[in-house]
Amino acid sequence: MPENEVTATEETPQPPKPVYFTYKGTDYTLEFSRNTARITEERYNIDVAEITQHVMCAPDLFKGALLLHHPNVGGKLAGEMWEAMTEKPALHLRLMTLFIYTVSSVFEEPDEGNGVSWQ
C-alpha cells in the first residue's frame, strides 16, 4: 500500500438532518453546503476547531445556515427568528453538527476507481 493511501475502518457517518421551521407563515430550512460553510467561516469568523467552545457563535451559525436556501434573509430578520426559536441549546448543537459535517466533507474520498493517486 502506498504511503499516502488511507483506508477507512469505519462507516461514513450519515448526514445530519436539516432544521425545518415556520416563522410568520413562511417555511425555512437550515443547512450548509461547502460554499455556505466557507462563507459562514469567513463572514462570522467561525473556527471549526473551536466551535464547540464558543456558545456566542450560535446566532451566527443560524444566520449562516439560512444562506443555502434563503440567501436574501437579512440580519435583522435572522436575528428576530433566532430570538423566537425555542430549545436553543439543542438547536445550537444541531447547527454545529450540520456545520462540522459539511466542513469535514472536504476530506471525503472519491468513489473507488475514480480517485487520482499521488506520490
C-alpha positions, 0 to 999 in steps of 0.5 A, a space after each residue: 500500500 502506498 504511503 499516502 493511501 488511507 483506508 477507512 475502518 469505519 462507516 461514513 457517518 450519515 448526514 445530519 438532518 436539516 432544521 425545518 421551521 415556520 416563522 410568520 407563515 413562511 417555511 425555512 430550512 437550515 443547512 450548509 453546503 461547502 460554499 455556505 460553510 466557507 462563507 459562514 467561516 469567513 463572514 462570522 469568523 467561525 473556527 471549526 476547531 473551536 466551535 464547540 467552545 464558543 456558545 456566542 457563535 450560535 446566532 451566527 451559525 443560524 444566520 449562516 445556515 439560512 444562506 443555502 436556501 434563503 440567501 436574501 434573509 437579512 440580519 435583522 430578520 435572522 436575528 428576530 427568528 433566532 430570538 423566537 426559536 425555542 430549545 436553543 441549546 439543542 438547536 445550537 448543537 444541531 447547527 454545529 453538527 450540520 456545520 462540522 459535517 459539511 466542513 469535514 466533507 472536504 476530506 471525503 474520498 472519491 468513489 473507488 476507481 475514480 480517485 487520482 493517486 499521488 506520490 
